[in-house]
Amino acid sequence: MATGLILDVQRFSLHDGPGIRTTVFLKGCPLRCLWCHNPESQQRRVQYSFDYGKCTLCLQEGHECPNGVSLGPDGAVLHDRTAIDPSTFDRCPYPAVAVLGRERTAEDVLAEVMRDQAYYRRSGGGLTLSGGEPMAQFDFALALARAAKAEGLHVCLDTCGHAPWEQYAAIAPYVDLFLYDYKATDPALHRRLTGAGNEDILANLDALMQAGARVILRCPLVPGVNDDPAHLDGIAAPARRYPGLAGVEIMAYHAMGHHKALRVGQRAPLAGLPTAAEAQKAAWLAALHSRGCTRARLG
């Protein structure tokens, strides 16, 4: 049975496809989006996350940190990440230290997913493969999707579209709904914002639509970054081009990823940019509706 590096299995998910779902988050992604809200999923390797707020609280209460965390004279949290000892994690008085990434078989993950099959039947839910980018662990994603369909589950694939077409063609028979990212219309801007162009992504989208796949476009919008009129035109265009498109979801920017990036020792490129305001979200929707994209809604 195929194995995959799993970040998390989130039960009772309500925003990753229809109904009540279990979302399996895989580690590894070929893109580096500036706004990534799951930066801890980008690396395809086991990582250690430190919640510095909890570490500070622990030290202030007089505990000696078994993981070598200390407070500097200005109250800053200090830690040598090269001196990590996983055997001491369970001695932390607070859940301040976490291991991100666990190798699991598709059979093991499916058994966990199947615990909630009664909820799936009643709500029209099922399994969602997410990440990271699930296609970055294609063999595992294919094995899990195939096994889930054999159990009669509804399967969603949340993807950035950046993988070989042959892989999408192979997994498509086991996917009921693609949640397909559309991040920037201009190829050069897409490359600046994500680290890769969008030519293959758009080609894969076209091929999926031509093959009759059910697809919802998911469009992350970040104020002042990728919400210019040209990109709003670009979002509206596929809705006109593909009558069979199941919908367009606006994924309004939020700042959740900032702290998560810091916890794994990464930079938060948009640190300081606030979460998109409700008025901004309404303006985006109005702009898309005025362009004929009447199926657009907030995700």
Sequence and secondary structure as in RCSB ss.txt:
>XXXX:A:sequence
MATGLILDVQRFSLHDGPGIRTTVFLKGCPLRCLWCHNPESQQRRVQYSFDYGKCTLCLQEGHECPNGVSLGPDG
AVLHDRTAIDPSTFDRCPYPAVAVLGRERTAEDVLAEVMRDQAYYRRSGGGLTLSGGEPMAQFDFALALARAAKA
EGLHVCLDTCGHAPWEQYAAIAPYVDLFLYDYKATDPALHRRLTGAGNEDILANLDALMQAGARVILRCPLVPGV
NDDPAHLDGIAAPARRYPGLAGVEIMAYHAMGHHKALRVGQRAPLAGLPTAAEAQKAAWLAALHSRGCTRARLG
>XXXX:A:secstr
  EEEEEEEEEEESSSSSSSEEEEEES  S   TT S GGGSSSS EEEE HHHHHHHHHTT   TT  EE TTS
 EE  GGG  GGGGGG SSS EEEE EEEEHHHHHHHHGGGHHHHHHHT EEEEESS GGGGHHHHHHHHHHHHH
TT EEEEEE S S HHHHHHHGGG SEEEEE   SSHHHHHHHHSS SHHHHHHHHHHHHTT  EEEEEEE TTT
T SHHHHHHHHHHHHH TT  EEEEEE  TTHHHHHHHTT   TTTT     HHHHHHHHHHHHHTT TTEEE 
